[in-house]
Amino acid sequence: MKQRIFVVEDDEPILDLMDIVLRKLGHEPVLVANGLLALEMIQREPPALILLDIMMTPIDGWEFLAKLRGEYGRTEIPVIIFSASPAVEERMAQIHDPLLGVLYKPVSFSELREGIERYLGKNQ
């Protein structure tokens, strides 16, 4: 089933690649290069899943996640952190969010597909 997946990432080549990959997986990608803009868009049309980069501006992925879950109250949307940093796992251990996962860049097509399927299944 085609589901809307937000990709919140400030690297244009990665956004372009994720657009192709998510369409190939049968989903509707929404590509957003700015966390603040993504938060506004989520209020109007919430996605089934968010793929989130950590290293962004003007707010980073951790700030985005805190605003999404806290200020915006969107606790029902699964989020997969998409990062190259091994320090992510340590930070995630402190959060205790069952709808939060991580995929490390570079990620294979099959890892991405499995991660998306796992977290979309938690949202149904």
DRENLO-48233 format. One record per residue (C-alpha): x, y, z. Coordinates in Angstrom, 1 decimal, always signed. Layout:
<xx=X | yy=Y | zz=Z> .
...
//
This chain:
<xx=+0.0 | yy=+0.0 | zz=+0.0> .
<xx=+1.4 | yy=+3.4 | zz=-1.0> .
<xx=+2.1 | yy=+5.5 | zz=+2.1> .
<xx=+3.5 | yy=+9.0 | zz=+2.5> .
<xx=+7.1 | yy=+9.0 | zz=+3.9> .
<xx=+8.8 | yy=+12.2 | zz=+4.8> .
<xx=+12.5 | yy=+12.4 | zz=+4.2> .
<xx=+14.0 | yy=+15.2 | zz=+6.3> .
<xx=+17.5 | yy=+15.6 | zz=+5.0> .
<xx=+19.6 | yy=+18.6 | zz=+3.9> .
<xx=+21.8 | yy=+16.8 | zz=+1.4> .
<xx=+20.3 | yy=+17.2 | zz=-2.1> .
<xx=+21.9 | yy=+14.1 | zz=-3.6> .
<xx=+20.6 | yy=+11.9 | zz=-0.8> .
<xx=+17.1 | yy=+13.4 | zz=-1.2> .
<xx=+17.2 | yy=+12.6 | zz=-4.9> .
<xx=+18.3 | yy=+9.1 | zz=-4.2> .
<xx=+15.6 | yy=+8.6 | zz=-1.5> .
<xx=+13.0 | yy=+9.8 | zz=-3.9> .
<xx=+13.9 | yy=+7.1 | zz=-6.4> .
<xx=+14.2 | yy=+4.4 | zz=-3.8> .
<xx=+11.0 | yy=+5.1 | zz=-2.0> .
<xx=+9.0 | yy=+5.3 | zz=-5.2> .
<xx=+10.6 | yy=+1.9 | zz=-6.3> .
<xx=+9.4 | yy=+0.5 | zz=-2.9> .
<xx=+5.9 | yy=+1.8 | zz=-3.7> .
<xx=+5.7 | yy=+4.7 | zz=-1.4> .
<xx=+5.0 | yy=+8.4 | zz=-1.8> .
<xx=+8.1 | yy=+10.3 | zz=-0.7> .
<xx=+7.9 | yy=+13.9 | zz=+0.5> .
<xx=+11.3 | yy=+15.5 | zz=+0.4> .
<xx=+12.1 | yy=+18.2 | zz=+2.9> .
<xx=+15.5 | yy=+19.8 | zz=+3.3> .
<xx=+14.7 | yy=+21.8 | zz=+6.5> .
<xx=+13.4 | yy=+20.4 | zz=+9.8> .
<xx=+11.4 | yy=+23.5 | zz=+10.6> .
<xx=+9.5 | yy=+23.3 | zz=+7.3> .
<xx=+9.0 | yy=+19.6 | zz=+7.8> .
<xx=+7.3 | yy=+20.3 | zz=+11.2> .
<xx=+4.9 | yy=+22.8 | zz=+9.6> .
<xx=+4.1 | yy=+20.3 | zz=+6.8> .
<xx=+3.5 | yy=+17.4 | zz=+9.3> .
<xx=+0.8 | yy=+19.5 | zz=+11.0> .
<xx=-1.1 | yy=+19.8 | zz=+7.8> .
<xx=-0.5 | yy=+16.3 | zz=+6.3> .
<xx=+1.1 | yy=+13.8 | zz=+8.7> .
<xx=+3.1 | yy=+11.1 | zz=+7.1> .
<xx=+3.1 | yy=+7.4 | zz=+7.9> .
<xx=+6.8 | yy=+7.5 | zz=+8.6> .
<xx=+9.7 | yy=+10.0 | zz=+8.8> .
<xx=+13.3 | yy=+9.3 | zz=+7.7> .
<xx=+15.3 | yy=+11.8 | zz=+9.6> .
<xx=+18.9 | yy=+13.0 | zz=+9.2> .
<xx=+20.6 | yy=+14.2 | zz=+12.4> .
<xx=+23.2 | yy=+16.7 | zz=+11.0> .
<xx=+21.1 | yy=+19.5 | zz=+9.6> .
<xx=+20.4 | yy=+23.2 | zz=+10.1> .
<xx=+18.7 | yy=+25.4 | zz=+11.3> .
<xx=+17.7 | yy=+22.7 | zz=+13.7> .
<xx=+19.3 | yy=+19.3 | zz=+13.9> .
<xx=+17.5 | yy=+16.0 | zz=+13.9> .
<xx=+17.5 | yy=+15.7 | zz=+17.7> .
<xx=+15.8 | yy=+19.1 | zz=+18.0> .
<xx=+13.4 | yy=+18.1 | zz=+15.3> .
<xx=+12.5 | yy=+14.9 | zz=+17.2> .
<xx=+12.1 | yy=+16.8 | zz=+20.5> .
<xx=+9.7 | yy=+19.3 | zz=+18.9> .
<xx=+7.8 | yy=+16.6 | zz=+17.0> .
<xx=+7.2 | yy=+14.5 | zz=+20.1> .
<xx=+6.9 | yy=+17.3 | zz=+22.6> .
<xx=+5.7 | yy=+20.7 | zz=+21.3> .
<xx=+3.8 | yy=+19.2 | zz=+18.3> .
<xx=+2.5 | yy=+16.1 | zz=+20.2> .
<xx=+3.1 | yy=+13.8 | zz=+17.3> .
<xx=+4.0 | yy=+10.6 | zz=+19.2> .
<xx=+2.2 | yy=+8.3 | zz=+16.8> .
<xx=+4.5 | yy=+8.8 | zz=+13.8> .
<xx=+7.4 | yy=+6.3 | zz=+13.5> .
<xx=+10.8 | yy=+8.0 | zz=+12.9> .
<xx=+13.9 | yy=+6.3 | zz=+11.5> .
<xx=+17.0 | yy=+8.2 | zz=+12.1> .
<xx=+19.2 | yy=+8.0 | zz=+9.0> .
<xx=+22.8 | yy=+8.8 | zz=+10.1> .
<xx=+26.4 | yy=+8.1 | zz=+9.5> .
<xx=+27.3 | yy=+8.8 | zz=+13.1> .
<xx=+27.9 | yy=+5.8 | zz=+15.5> .
<xx=+27.1 | yy=+8.1 | zz=+18.4> .
<xx=+23.4 | yy=+8.0 | zz=+17.5> .
<xx=+22.9 | yy=+4.6 | zz=+19.3> .
<xx=+24.1 | yy=+6.0 | zz=+22.6> .
<xx=+21.7 | yy=+9.0 | zz=+22.4> .
<xx=+18.8 | yy=+6.7 | zz=+21.3> .
<xx=+19.3 | yy=+4.5 | zz=+24.4> .
<xx=+18.4 | yy=+7.5 | zz=+26.5> .
<xx=+15.2 | yy=+8.3 | zz=+24.6> .
<xx=+13.1 | yy=+5.1 | zz=+25.1> .
<xx=+10.8 | yy=+5.7 | zz=+22.2> .
<xx=+9.3 | yy=+2.4 | zz=+20.7> .
<xx=+8.6 | yy=+4.2 | zz=+17.4> .
<xx=+12.2 | yy=+5.4 | zz=+16.9> .
<xx=+14.8 | yy=+3.4 | zz=+15.0> .
<xx=+18.1 | yy=+4.0 | zz=+13.2> .
<xx=+19.6 | yy=+3.0 | zz=+9.9> .
<xx=+23.3 | yy=+3.8 | zz=+9.3> .
<xx=+24.5 | yy=+5.5 | zz=+6.1> .
<xx=+25.4 | yy=+4.0 | zz=+3.7> .
<xx=+22.3 | yy=+1.8 | zz=+3.9> .
<xx=+21.5 | yy=-1.0 | zz=+1.5> .
<xx=+18.3 | yy=-1.2 | zz=-0.4> .
<xx=+17.2 | yy=-4.3 | zz=+1.5> .
<xx=+18.1 | yy=-2.7 | zz=+4.9> .
<xx=+16.0 | yy=+0.4 | zz=+4.0> .
<xx=+13.1 | yy=-1.8 | zz=+2.8> .
<xx=+13.2 | yy=-3.9 | zz=+6.0> .
<xx=+13.4 | yy=-0.9 | zz=+8.3> .
<xx=+10.5 | yy=+0.9 | zz=+6.6> .
<xx=+8.4 | yy=-2.2 | zz=+6.7> .
<xx=+9.2 | yy=-2.8 | zz=+10.3> .
<xx=+8.2 | yy=+0.7 | zz=+11.4> .
<xx=+5.2 | yy=+1.1 | zz=+9.1> .
<xx=+3.9 | yy=-2.1 | zz=+10.7> .
<xx=+4.1 | yy=-0.5 | zz=+14.1> .
<xx=+1.9 | yy=+2.4 | zz=+12.9> .
<xx=-1.1 | yy=+0.3 | zz=+11.7> .
//
